[in-house]
């Protein structure tokens, strides 16, 4: 199995995602390929800032969240044909709602543990990978989103976790 990894700058814009699709095509058709995607460029930092605003009881975290949501919805609209968008947009909205619930909890409790911050940061990869998998399918490439939480386990050293082997 080949494993390809693309960082945030590689998938920072819809045009870069489209370039990644072209880069990946020659690797398809032979042995199985797993492709790992980071969050869209800048999203992880924005998620961290948003969580820090929430823990400081700064309601502007809600505006940051709205920006994160809008960026991902726009990515879907740029990368996925209209006739395939509804299910992808729905998934993004459900995921953003889950993130909103977590941030609201941080805001209400006034606490942001390393574990919770790791969880907040995971939303960037979860959203980008789902959207990019849909973009691959839209480009007639057999692709399936796999939530890494179902296959990767780490130690409990939150903030500095290592993958369990």
C-alpha positions in Angstrom: 0.0 0.0 0.0 1.2 3.5 -0.9 0.5 6.3 1.6 0.5 9.9 0.4 0.4 12.8 2.8 -0.5 16.4 1.9 -0.1 19.2 4.3 -2.1 22.3 4.9 -0.4 24.5 2.3 -1.0 21.7 -0.3 -4.7 22.0 0.3 -4.9 25.6 1.3 -7.3 26.6 -1.6 -9.7 24.8 -3.9 -7.2 25.3 -6.7 -4.5 23.6 -4.7 -6.9 20.7 -3.9 -7.6 20.4 -7.7 -3.8 20.2 -8.2 -3.5 17.5 -5.6 -6.1 15.4 -7.4 -3.9 15.7 -10.6 -0.8 14.8 -8.6 -2.5 11.7 -7.2 -3.9 10.3 -10.4 -0.7 8.5 -11.6 -0.5 6.6 -8.3 -4.0 5.1 -8.8 -4.8 1.8 -10.5 -2.0 -0.3 -9.1 -1.5 -1.1 -5.4 -4.0 0.4 -2.9 -3.4 4.0 -2.0 -4.2 5.8 1.3 -4.1 9.6 1.2 -3.8 11.6 4.3 -4.8 15.3 4.4 -4.1 18.0 6.9 -6.6 20.7 7.6 -6.9 23.4 5.0 -4.0 25.9 5.4 -4.4 28.1 8.4 -7.5 26.3 9.8 -5.6 24.5 12.7 -4.3 27.9 13.9 -7.7 29.4 13.6 -9.3 26.5 15.6 -6.7 27.1 18.4 -7.4 30.8 18.4 -11.2 30.1 18.5 -10.8 27.7 21.5 -8.6 30.2 23.3 -11.2 32.9 22.8 -13.9 30.6 24.2 -12.0 29.7 27.3 -11.4 33.5 27.9 -15.2 34.0 27.8 -14.8 36.1 24.7 -17.9 35.6 22.6 -16.0 36.6 19.4 -15.2 32.9 19.3 -18.6 32.6 17.6 -17.5 34.8 14.7 -14.3 32.8 14.3 -16.4 29.6 14.2 -18.7 31.3 11.5 -15.6 32.0 9.4 -14.4 28.4 9.7 -17.8 27.2 8.7 -18.0 29.6 5.7 -14.5 28.6 4.5 -15.5 24.9 4.5 -18.9 25.5 2.9 -17.2 27.6 0.2 -14.7 24.8 -0.4 -17.5 22.3 -1.0 -19.1 24.7 -3.5 -15.8 25.1 -5.3 -14.8 21.5 -5.4 -18.0 19.5 -5.7 -20.6 19.7 -8.5 -23.9 21.1 -7.5 -25.8 17.8 -7.9 -23.4 16.2 -5.3 -23.2 19.0 -2.9 -26.2 18.5 -0.6 -24.9 15.5 1.4 -21.4 17.0 1.7 -22.8 20.4 2.9 -25.0 18.5 5.4 -22.0 16.6 6.7 -20.0 19.8 7.1 -22.9 21.5 8.9 -23.3 18.6 11.3 -19.6 18.5 12.0 -19.5 22.3 12.6 -22.5 22.0 14.9 -20.5 19.4 16.9 -17.6 21.8 17.1 -19.9 24.6 18.2 -21.2 22.4 21.0 -17.6 21.7 22.2 -16.7 25.4 22.0 -19.8 26.4 23.9 -18.8 23.9 26.6 -15.3 25.5 26.8 -16.9 28.9 27.0 -19.4 27.9 29.8 -16.9 25.9 31.9 -14.0 28.3 31.3 -11.6 25.4 30.9 -9.5 24.2 28.0 -7.5 21.0 28.7 -4.9 19.6 26.3 -7.3 16.8 25.5 -10.1 19.2 24.6 -7.7 21.3 22.5 -6.6 18.2 20.6 -10.2 17.4 20.0 -10.9 20.9 18.7 -7.9 20.7 16.4 -9.1 17.4 15.0 -12.0 19.1 13.3 -9.8 20.7 10.7 -8.6 17.3 9.4 -12.0 15.8 9.7 -13.6 18.5 7.6 -10.9 18.8 5.0 -10.5 15.0 4.4 -14.3 14.6 4.0 -14.6 17.5 1.6 -11.5 16.4 -0.4 -12.8 12.8 -0.6 -16.0 14.2 -2.1 -13.9 16.2 -4.6 -12.0 13.1 -5.6 -15.3 11.2 -6.2 -16.6 14.2 -8.2 -13.4 13.9 -10.3 -14.4 10.2 -11.0 -11.9 8.8 -8.7 -13.0 6.0 -6.4 -12.4 7.6 -3.0 -13.8 7.0 0.5 -13.5 9.1 3.6 -12.1 7.3 6.6 -12.3 9.0 9.9 -8.9 8.5 11.4 -10.3 8.1 14.9 -11.6 4.7 13.9 -8.2 3.3 12.9 -5.5 5.4 14.8 -4.9 5.2 18.5 -2.5 7.3 20.5 -1.2 7.4 24.0 -2.9 9.6 26.5 -0.2 12.3 26.4 -2.6 15.0 25.1 -0.9 17.8 23.3 2.1 15.6 22.5 0.5 12.3 21.8 2.3 9.5 20.1 0.6 6.8 17.9 0.2 3.5 19.7 1.8 0.6 17.8 
